[in-house]
């Protein structure tokens, strides 16, 4: 039954005629492909190179405009076409709409006095024909100039354009950069260890790769760091399919044919979330809670029980035009560490590290010198369902994995050894579809919903002293919520207490340390708490934004419809609203957050005579800045 959606879609590809017109009068060049990696989601369409702004965008088939959006974020200016065949086309990052739609949008924006609008014209109000110009390409929203081209089926699910006969040149094969081999749990191993292993590949022929031999025991899974080079190496695209095969048996398969906005955030467990520092590994197993259609193509969950005799596992990757690459991974039986313990008396001091590698925990003890005696892992809480004993990795390193028993609410891990300092890790454990729970850690209430965990979610919290430089006052300690790279499905809530000492409680907010700056986490005030709804752990702190925005570089030329622009920045909560008037007349300004620039849409004539601009910018904390600028009369120089 899992194969039915793919079979149905492939049937479309077999019968579809290439009746969709290409939307640009330009060479067919992709800069991003369907379902490729995006932080926290799949890419829902394909991106087309435009080479600049203002290129004609044409309707691929007959239909009508069904929706129009304008926003500083995401797709920027976007138009949605409902085609006569029932599908929907989305064009994003536009510069202009076709004139009747443009006037329709202007009227709504002026009525609301807001650039941001989301409009649904009446069916048939703006009909379009195949090949008709419906917009001009642009750079609005996020990214460099390009055209986002997305096709949705009648159920509003984004689909692979190749299934509709839409094609583009692509003669290059995928490039396999790394292979991941991961134990399913602490009772399995890879090269004598319980941690996943990232393997470098060697190219042996065009499209053919091999890895070093890997020793495995128990159940293991595989992942692939693979790209599809495009445009002479200027771009890297995603692939269409990945298969894992042992002998003649297919272990697992993924196929990027259709997505759903209901679960496209399952991308966070389609690429191994805890190993992004080592590579973008498309995992070849079904992570608990991953229900996206991409991961429903195989009848098994993808975990492979290695036989005692050597075997070769192959991972095949194909792009959207069928170009293929394959890597061979030789497997042998893992007998664990075969070396003898050091004979000399132990003298080294040990340090403890606990990390998460999936739905289980790994404790590591490293000694500064060869150590003959293994440490002991004590667990306060229900007995572990799997693991719990240290195994030797090398002369100085020991590792133990722990799978908590179902229903474990919390546990404490403690490593005991004569030369390991006192240590404890108190960890909360949340199971998917378990009860909704709120726990208190470091004064913060953390609320976890039944469908927040992907299988299992762990939580520790502790004060963090080394953080990124901050530009506004911190009104409480920085708290680290661990593990910071945990995948979270339904958002969790972090409720921080209102701190004393703030000059203005309305200017308080919760901020997240990105590693280079502090970003506003959009907290809401509930009683005496500041509450953040988030899918991301990490380091958070309550700060008070006392700084108003900064307005600079105002440009305003002469004439009835001159260029009017300004630079607007804010160091704390971010720009929330920009209002510009000319002699009291509200002007429609587009805000580009990447360039930190607002520009007038030049959609109406300005008043005659002397003109005074007033620019008002408000940040997310309510701080306001105002600047006035007298526009030069016709014939004068600025």
N, C-alpha and C positions, 0 to 999 in steps of 0.2 A: 504493500500500500504506500510505502514511503516513496516509491519510484513514480507513482502516478502523476504528480504535478510536473515532473520533468518530462515524462513521456508526452503529456498533453501539450506542453510548451514546444517540445521538439516537433510535434505534429504540426504546430503553427509554422515552424520554420520550413517544414517540407512542403507546405501548400501555399505559403505566402508568396505573393508576387512583390517585387520591389517597386511598389506604387508610391512610396513616400519620397517626396522630393528632398534633396539635400538642402538644409536650411540656409547655407551661405553660398555666395558666388565666389568661392575661394577653393583652393585645393583641399582635399579631405585629409585634414591633419588632426589627430587626437592628441591632447595633452594629459588627459586622465580618462580612465576606462570605468566601465560599469562595475560596481561593488568593490572597487579597490579600497585600500586602507585609508581611513580617516580616523582621527582621534575620537573614539567613543561612538562611531557609527560607520556604516557602509556608505560609499558614494552611490547616490541613487540614479545617476545618469552618466553621460559622457561629456567631457569638456572639449570644445573645438577651438583651435587656434584662430584668432582673428587678426593678430598683428597690429592691433590698435582699436580705437573707438570709432563708432559711426558706420560700421559695415551693415549692409542690408540683411535682415533676418526674415526668412520667408516661411510661410506655412507649409508643412510637409504634405498636407491633404486638406480637403474641404472640411469646414466645421465652423465654429464660432468661438468668440472670446467668452470664457466662462468665469474667469477670475483675474484680478489684477492686484498686485501688491507693490507697495513702496516701503522700504525699510533701510536704515543705515547698515543693517547687519545681514548675514546669510546671503540670500540670492539678490539682495538689493532691490532693483526694479525687476519685477518678474511678471510675465504674462502666461496665462493658462488657456490653452485651446482645447475645447471639447470637439473631437473629430466626429464625423458622421459615422465612423465604424465603431464608436463607443469608447475609444481610447482617449486619453488626455495627454497632451504635450505641454511640457513646462520649459520655457526659455528664461534663464536667469542672468543677472549681472548686466541688464540692458541699460542703454543710455536714454532712449526715447521710445515711446509707443507710437503706433499709427495715429494720425491726427484726431479722428473722432474719439478714440480711446484716451488720448492725451488730454483732450478737453474735458472728458468725463471725469478723469482722475483729478485734474486741476480743480474742478468745481467741488469735488468731495474734500480735497485738501484744504481749500479756502473755507468751506463750511465748517470744518473741524478745527481750522487753524493748526494743522499738523501735517508735516511731511509724511509721517507714517500712516498708511491706510491699507486696508484689506477689503477689497470690493468684489461683489458678485453681480455682474450685469444680468439683466433678464435674458433668458434663453433666446438666441437669435437676434439680440440687440445689436451685436457687432459681428455679422457673418464674415467669414474669410474663405478665400478659394485657394486651391493648391497652387503654390508658387507665389502667392500674393505677399508683398512686404507687410509685415505686421509690427516690426520694431527695428531699432538700430542697436547694434551691439555696443557694449560699454564696459565699465569697470566698477559699477556700483556694487555695494555689499563688500564681501571679502575676496581678496585676490587680485592678481594682475588682469589686464584686459583679456577676456575670453568669453565664450558662449557656453553656458550650461544647457545641455539638451537632454531632456528626460522624457521618457514615454511610460505611461501608466496604463494598465489594462482596465477594463470596465469596473473592476473592484478597487481601483485606485492603488494597485500594487505596482511599483516600478519594475519594469521588465528589461531584459537584455535586448538592445536594439537589433542584434544580429538575428534574433528569432523572427524578425519581421522583414528580413531580406535587406536590411540596411548594412552596408559594407564600407570598407575603407582600405587603403593599401597597408599591408603589413607582411613583410617577408622575413622578419627576424624571429628567432626562436627565443623562448624564455631563457633566462639565466638563473641557474640554481646556485645560490651563494652559500647556504649552510643547511645542514640537516639537524633536527632536534630528535633526540631519543630520551624519553622521559619514563621513569618508573610510575606505575599506577598507584603505588603506595609504598610504605616503608618495608613491607615484606618482599618487595621486588628490588632489583638493583640494576645499575648500568655502570660497567667498569668498576665494580666493587663498591659503589656508592649509592646513596638514596637520592642524590640530586640529579636533575636533568643534565644531559651533556649536549653541548652545541658542537657539531662537527664541521670542520672546513671541508670543502669539496675540491676535487681535482678534475679538470676537464681532460678526458681521454680522446674525444673526437667531437665533431660538431654535434651539439645537443646531447652529449653523453658525459656523465660525471660518475665519480666513484668516491667513497669515503674510506677511511681507515677502518679496520675490523673493530667491532664493538662487542664487548662481553655483556650479556644480559641474563637475568633470571626472573622468573615470575612473569607478570603482565607488564608490557611496556606499550607506549604510544609514540607516534612519530609526528614531526612537524617540518614544514618547509619554508625557508626564507628564499623566496623566488620573486623575480621581477621580469617584466617584458620590456626590453629596451625599445625605444621608438625615436624617430626623427634624428637618426644618426647620433644617438646617445644623449640628445638634449632633454628627453623625457623618459621616465620609467612608468610603465603601466602595470596594472594588475593582470592576473591570469583568469582564465575561464574555469578550468577544472584542475583538480589535483586528485590522484588516485594512489593508494598504497596497496601493493600486491606482494604476497609471499608465495613463491612457487607459481601455481596457477590460480591461487585463491585471492580474490579481492578482499582486503581487510576493511577498507573505508574509501569513501569518495565524497568530495564536495563539488558542487556545480553552481556557478554564479548565473542563474537564469532569472530568478525573480526574488524580490524583496517585499517586505511589508513594513509600513511605518509603525505598526503595532509592536514590532520586535527587532527593528533594524539596529537597535542599540546592543543587541546580542553580539555585535562585532567585538565588544570588549572581551569576550571569551572565545572568539574565533581565532584571534591572534593571542598567543600566550601572554597574559597581562603582566606576569611577574618576571618576564625575561626580555622585555623590550630593549633593555640596555645591551643585549647580546645579539639581537636580530628580531625582525618581524616574522615570527613563525606562525604560519597558518597551521593550526593544530589539526591533526588527522584523527581526532576522537571527539565525541560529543560531550562537551562540558555540561555538568548538571545544570539544568535551567535554560540551556541554549535550545530554543525551539524555532529558530529562524529556518526558513525553507532551505537555505543553502546547506544546512547540516542535517537535512532529513532525507538524503539521497541513498543512504546505506541502511541495511537491515540490522547491522551490529552497532555497538557503541564505539568501535574503533580500537579497543585495547586488544593487544595480541599476546598470546601465551607462547613464549619461545620454546621450541622443542630442544631436547638435550643435544641433538646433533647440529652441526653448522648449517646455516640456511642463509640465503640472500633475500633481502627485502628491496623492492624497487618502488620508488616514488616517481610517478609520471606527472608532468605539468604541461598543460596545453593552453595557448592563448585563444582569443575569440575567433581567430581565423584558422585554427587547427594546427599551427606550428607547435612542435613538441620538444620537450627536453626530459631526460630521465636520469636519475641518480641511483646507483646501486649501493646498498648498505650491507656489508657482510656481518652476520651475527654468529657469535659463538657462545657456548654456555659459560655463565659467570659463576665461578667457584668462590667468589669473595676474595678478600685479601689473603694471599697465601704466605706472606712474609711472617717471620717469627717476631715476637715482641723484642724490643731492645733488651740486651742482657744486662746492661749497666743499670745502676740505681737511678731512679728519676730525680732530676734536680730542677726541671723547668717549671715555670709558673703557667697556669692555664687561664685562658679567657673564654667566655661563653658568648655565643651568638645564637639567637633564635630567629628564624625566618619562616615565611610562608611560601610554598611553591605550588599551591593549588588549593585543594580542600583539606590539606593536612599541614602539620607543622614539622620543622626540622630544627633540632638543636645541635650545634657544633661546638666542640671544645678543642681549642688549639693550644698546644704547649710550646714554650720557647725552646725546648730541647727534647730529644727523643724520650718518650714516656712508655714505661713497661706496663703500667697499671691503668686499666680502663676506668673511667668515671662511672658513676651510677646516676640515672635519671629518676628522681622522685616526682610523683604526680599526686598532688592533692586534688581529689575529685573522683568521679567515677573511673573505674579502670579503663584503660585505652582499648578501643576495639581492635587496634592493630598497632604493632611497633612498641616502642618504649624502651628498648635496650640499645646501648651504644655498640656500634661496630667500628673496628679500626679501619681508617681510610689509608693512612700512611704512618710513619714513625711518630709523628707529632700530632696527628689529627684523629678525632673520633666523632662519629655522627650517629644520631638517633632520630628516627621519624616517629611521629605520634598521630594517629587517627583517633580523635575523641569518639566515644560511644554516642550513638544517637540520643538526643535529649540532654546532653551535657550542657548545663547552663554556663558554667565557668570552671576553670581549673587553674592550678598553680604549678608551674614547672620549676624544679630546683635541681641543680647539678651538685652532686656531692663527690668531693675528692680532696685529699689532704692538701693539694697545692692549687686549688681553685678557690678564689675568694667567695665569700657569701654572696648568693645571687638568688633572686626569685623573679619570675615573670607571671604576674596575675593576668589571665586572659579570659575574656568573655567569649562565649561560643554561641552562634546563632545558626540554626538549621533552616533551610528553605521549607516553607509551609509549616513552620513551627508557630507558636503563639507570638503575637505582637508583644514586644518587651521594651521597656525603658530602663536603662541602667545609668547610674551616676558614676562618673570618672573625672577626677581632678576638678570637681565643682560643676562639670558640664553634664547635662542630661542628654543621653544618646537614645533616640527612639528608632527601633528597627522593626520594619513591617514583615509579615510572613513571606513576602516575595522579594524582599531586599537581597537575601543571599543568593549567589549562584552556587547552589549546593550547600555551601557552608561559608560563613563569614566570621572572621576572628577580629577581636578588638582589644587593644591596649591603649592607654593614654598616659602621657608623662610630659612634664614641662620641658621645653626646648630653649636652650640659651643661645645657640649659634644659629642665627636666622639672617635673612636678607636685610639689607639696609632699608629702613622705613622712612617715609617722608612726612608722616603725620604721627601725633602722639599715640603711644600704646597705653591702653587703660587697664590692662590685665596681662597675665602671663601668656606667652605663646605655648599652645598645647599641641603636642604631636599625637595624632590619631593613627595608630599602626594596625596593619601594614598600609603604607601610603598608596600602593598600587593595587589595592584590593578592587576587583570588579564588583560593582553594585548595580543591581537591577532596578527595583523600585527604590526611590531616594530614601535615605535615612535623614533624621532630623538631629541637628546639634543645637541644643538650647543653652546659651551662655547666660550667666547671671549678669544683671545690670551692674556695672562696677561703680564704686563710689569715686568721687573726685572729678567727674566730668563737668565741664562748664555748661554744656548744653546737651541734655540727654537725646534730643532729636538728631544730633550729629554723630551719635555713636553708631558703629556698624561692625560687622564681623568681616575679617579679611583673611585671605589664604596666601601663604607664602609659595610663590611659583618657582622659587629658586633664584630669581633675579629681581623680582619686585613683589609687592603685596597687591593682590587683586581683590576688589570688593566681591563678597560672597552673597550679596543681596539678602541681607537679614531682614526679618520682619519682627516688630516688637509685639510680644504677647505678655501682657502683665509686666512682671519684673524680669523678663527674659528676652534675649535677642536670639531668634530662631533661624537657622539656616537649613534649607532642604537641599541635599547634595547627593551626588553619586560618586563622590571622591573623598577619600580620607587624605591626610596630610597634616600640615601645620597651620593652625588657625589662631587668631587673636582678636580681641576687641580693641578697636581703635576709635579715636575721635577725630573726625575731619573738620578742622577749624579753618582750613585754607580755602579762599574763594578761587574759582577758575581764573585763568589768565586769557585775555583777549589781545591779540597782536596782529600786525601785518594787514590792517584793513585796506582793501582795495576797492575803489568806487570811481568809475569813470563817468564822463558826461553822457548826456543823451537820454532818450526815453527808456531804453532798455540796455543799460550798460552792464559790464561785468562788475559784480559786487561779491566780494569774498573776504574772509577773515580766518585767521588761525585761532583755534580755541583749544586750550589744554587744561587738565586738572590732575593734580598729583595724588588725590585721595580716592574718593568714591566714584570719580569719573563723570564725564559730561552727561547730564540727564536731559537737558532741554536748552534749545537755542531759539531766541526770538529776535527778529530784526524788523524794525519799522522804518519807513521813510516818510517823514512828516506825519507820523501817526498811522500810516498805511502798512498793514501787515504784509510782509514779503515771504514768499515760499522759498525756504532755504533747504538745500540738501546737505546733510552732514556726512563726511567721509571719515570714519574713525581711524582708519589706517594712516591717512595723511593729516589728520587732525585739522581738517579744513571744512568750512561751510561756504557754499556757493549759491548764489541766487539762480533760480530756475528761469528767469527772464520770461515769465509767462503773462505779463501785463505791462502796460505803460505806467511809468512813474508820474507823480504830480508835476505840473509845470512850475517853473520858477525855482528859487533857492530850495535846496534839499538838504535835510539833516537826517543822517542815519543814527539810529540808536540800536546797539547790539547788546542783548542781555543774555547771559549764560548762567544756568543753574546746575549745580552738581547733584549727585545722589543724596547728599546730606543736607541739601537745602541752602547751601552757600551760594550767593549770587554776585556776579560781577557785571558791570555796565560800562560801555564805552560809547562815546558820541563821535561822529565824524561828519564834517560838512563837505558835501559833494561839490566838486568844481563845476561852475557853470560852463555851458558850451563855449569852446574856444580857449579856455584857460588850461594851463598845464598843472598837473598835480605836483 
